[in-house]
Amino acid sequence: MISEPFAIGDSLLHRADPAVKITGALLLTLIIAVSSSLATPVAGLVLGLMLAAGARLPLGPLYKRLLAVNLFILLLWITLPLTGGGEAITPLGPLDLSSRGIELALLITFKTNGIVLILTALTATSSILEIGHSLERLHLPHKLILLLLTTYRYLGLIEQEYQRLRRSAALRCFSTSTNLHTYRTYGYLIGMTLIRSYDRSRRIHKAMLMRGFQGHFPLLALQATRPADLLLLLFFLACGTGLALLPVFW
């Protein structure tokens, strides 16, 4: 089963309608992503920090998520200031440190961290099951939603199948090394995982049809949009408008 550490909580964002949170996340992240001004991503990062604090997200998993993102951004900081073009600030060996490259690296850094924080605070505070049913309420294609829910449900089973095959290989004294036997064995492991997963999927599909499955997962408790959710949507609209108009006044 996929871990969902941010979906556990009792904050306002945890109790909010997932459809409203998805709409707000899409609006805010699109405005931040297409902005060419530095003011909007900076404000988006501040907003993301406020939403993360309001959702009372666990700091350990949040730090790990941000660390993974910023490790990739670190590579951009190594290359962009030297290859971004624009006015040269100072020579750095055979290359020049450019102001345009530094501006691009800053823009990407603020954009990425702000978007990650907003998406984590708004979408990760709901379970995948709630998100799937909320996407259906937003009239997204039903087949994509069904694919999302079934993938979420059975990825853990596929991982268990792979671990079972690895344990079986270890019991037969298999040890990894940089040789052809290791590559061939891992190829067999991946192939057998795919074959067994396909066979399991056919059995599960037949079992679901025998139980009257008609392409829809019913919910025992339907999520309804409350007046507080409408106020939250208005807050997201106001924040989105402010982010869009910020470069005009900055």
C-alpha positions in Angstrom: 0.0 0.0 0.0 1.2 3.5 -0.9 2.0 5.6 2.2 -0.1 8.7 2.7 1.5 10.6 5.6 -0.1 13.9 4.8 -3.7 12.6 4.6 -3.8 12.0 8.3 -5.0 15.0 10.3 -7.9 17.1 11.4 -7.0 20.6 10.1 -9.4 22.8 8.1 -7.7 21.6 4.9 -8.0 18.0 5.9 -11.8 18.5 6.4 -12.3 20.5 3.2 -14.0 19.2 0.1 -11.2 17.6 -2.0 -12.9 18.9 -5.2 -12.5 22.4 -3.9 -8.8 21.8 -3.0 -8.0 20.3 -6.4 -9.6 23.3 -8.1 -7.7 25.7 -5.9 -4.4 23.8 -6.4 -4.8 23.8 -10.1 -5.6 27.5 -10.3 -2.7 28.6 -8.0 0.0 26.3 -9.5 -0.9 27.3 -13.1 -0.6 31.0 -12.3 2.8 30.4 -10.6 4.1 28.1 -13.3 3.4 30.5 -16.2 4.6 33.6 -14.5 7.7 35.2 -15.8 8.1 37.7 -12.9 9.9 36.9 -9.8 7.3 38.5 -7.6 4.6 35.9 -8.2 6.7 32.8 -7.4 8.0 34.5 -4.2 4.4 35.2 -3.1 3.4 31.7 -4.2 6.2 30.2 -2.0 4.9 32.3 1.0 1.4 31.2 0.3 2.6 27.5 0.1 4.3 27.9 3.5 1.1 29.4 5.0 -1.0 26.5 3.6 1.5 23.9 4.9 1.5 25.5 8.3 -2.3 25.7 8.3 -2.6 22.0 7.4 -0.1 21.1 10.1 1.8 18.8 7.8 4.3 16.4 9.4 7.7 18.0 9.0 9.8 14.9 8.5 8.0 13.7 5.2 7.7 17.3 4.1 11.5 17.9 4.4 12.2 14.7 2.5 9.9 15.8 -0.3 11.4 19.2 -0.5 14.9 17.7 -0.3 14.3 15.5 -3.3 13.0 18.4 -5.3 15.9 20.7 -4.4 18.6 18.2 -5.2 17.4 18.4 -8.8 17.3 22.2 -8.5 20.9 22.2 -7.3 22.0 20.8 -10.6 20.3 23.9 -12.3 22.2 26.2 -10.0 25.5 24.5 -11.1 24.7 24.9 -14.8 22.3 27.9 -15.4 24.6 30.7 -13.9 27.3 29.6 -16.3 25.1 29.0 -19.4 22.1 31.3 -19.0 23.5 34.1 -21.2 22.8 37.8 -20.5 25.2 40.2 -18.9 28.3 38.7 -17.4 28.9 39.5 -13.7 32.3 38.0 -13.2 34.6 35.5 -15.0 34.7 32.1 -13.5 37.6 30.3 -15.1 36.9 29.9 -18.8 33.2 30.7 -18.3 31.3 33.8 -17.2 28.8 34.0 -14.3 25.7 35.6 -15.9 23.0 37.6 -14.2 20.3 36.1 -16.5 21.3 32.6 -15.4 21.1 33.5 -11.8 17.7 35.0 -12.3 16.4 31.9 -14.1 17.7 29.7 -11.3 16.0 31.8 -8.7 12.8 31.8 -10.7 12.8 28.0 -11.0 13.7 27.6 -7.3 10.8 29.7 -6.0 8.4 28.3 -8.5 9.2 24.7 -7.8 9.1 25.0 -4.0 6.0 27.0 -4.0 4.2 24.6 -6.3 5.3 21.5 -4.3 4.1 23.1 -1.0 0.7 24.1 -2.5 0.1 20.7 -4.0 1.2 19.0 -0.8 -1.0 21.1 1.4 -4.1 20.9 -0.8 -4.1 17.5 -2.5 -2.0 15.3 -0.3 -4.2 16.2 2.7 -6.9 13.9 1.0 -6.5 10.2 0.4 -6.2 8.9 -3.2 -9.7 7.4 -2.9 -11.2 10.8 -2.0 -9.2 12.5 -4.8 -10.4 9.9 -7.3 -14.1 10.4 -6.5 -13.6 14.2 -6.4 -12.1 14.1 -9.9 -15.2 12.2 -11.0 -17.4 15.0 -9.5 -15.3 17.4 -11.6 -16.3 15.4 -14.7 -12.9 14.1 -15.6 -12.8 11.0 -17.9 -14.1 8.1 -16.0 -11.6 5.6 -17.4 -8.7 7.7 -16.2 -10.2 7.9 -12.7 -10.7 4.1 -12.7 -7.1 3.6 -13.8 -5.9 5.9 -11.0 -7.8 4.0 -8.3 -6.9 0.5 -9.5 -3.3 1.5 -9.9 -3.2 2.9 -6.4 -4.8 -0.3 -5.0 -2.6 -2.8 -6.7 0.8 -1.2 -6.8 1.4 -2.5 -3.3 0.5 -6.0 -4.4 2.9 -5.8 -7.3 5.7 -4.7 -5.0 4.9 -7.6 -2.7 5.1 -10.0 -5.6 8.5 -8.6 -6.6 9.8 -8.9 -3.0 8.6 -12.5 -2.9 10.6 -13.3 -6.0 13.7 -11.6 -4.6 13.5 -13.6 -1.4 13.1 -16.7 -3.5 16.3 -15.8 -5.4 18.2 -15.0 -2.2 17.2 -18.4 -0.7 18.9 -19.9 -3.8 22.2 -18.0 -2.9 21.8 -15.3 -5.5 23.9 -12.2 -4.8 24.2 -9.1 -6.8 27.3 -8.3 -8.8 28.3 -6.5 -12.0 28.2 -9.5 -14.3 25.9 -11.0 -16.9 24.3 -13.5 -14.5 23.1 -10.7 -12.3 21.6 -8.7 -15.2 19.9 -11.9 -16.5 18.5 -12.7 -13.1 17.1 -9.2 -12.7 15.6 -9.4 -16.1 13.9 -12.7 -15.1 12.7 -11.1 -11.9 11.1 -8.2 -13.7 9.6 -10.4 -16.3 8.1 -12.8 -13.8 6.7 -9.9 -11.8 5.0 -8.5 -14.9 3.6 -12.0 -15.9 2.3 -12.7 -12.4 0.8 -9.2 -12.1 -1.0 -9.7 -15.4 -2.3 -13.1 -14.3 -3.4 -11.7 -11.0 -5.2 -8.8 -12.7 -7.2 -11.2 -14.9 -8.3 -13.2 -11.8 -9.2 -10.0 -10.0 -11.2 -8.7 -12.9 -13.2 -11.9 -13.1 -13.8 -11.8 -9.4 -15.0 -8.2 -9.6 -17.4 -9.1 -12.5 -18.8 -12.0 -10.5 -19.6 -9.5 -7.7 -21.5 -7.2 -10.0 -18.8 -4.6 -10.7 -20.0 -2.1 -13.4 -17.0 0.1 -13.7 -17.6 2.3 -10.7 -16.4 2.2 -7.1 -19.3 3.3 -4.8 -18.6 5.4 -1.8 -20.2 4.6 1.6 -20.1 8.3 2.6 -20.4 10.9 -0.2 -18.4 14.1 0.2 -20.6 17.2 -0.1 -19.6 20.8 -0.7 -20.4 22.9 2.4 -20.7 26.7 2.8 -17.2 26.6 4.4 -15.8 24.9 1.3 -17.3 27.7 -0.9 -15.6 30.3 1.3 -12.3 28.4 0.8 -12.9 28.4 -2.9 -13.4 32.2 -2.8 -10.1 32.4 -0.9 -8.3 30.5 -3.5 -9.8 32.7 -6.3 -8.7 35.8 -4.4 -5.2 34.4 -3.9 -5.1 33.5 -7.6 -6.2 36.9 -8.7 -3.6 38.5 -6.4 -0.8 36.4 -7.7 -1.8 37.1 -11.3 -2.0 40.9 -10.7 1.1 41.1 -8.5 3.6 41.8 -11.3 1.5 44.8 -12.4 1.9 46.5 -9.1 5.4 45.3 -8.2 
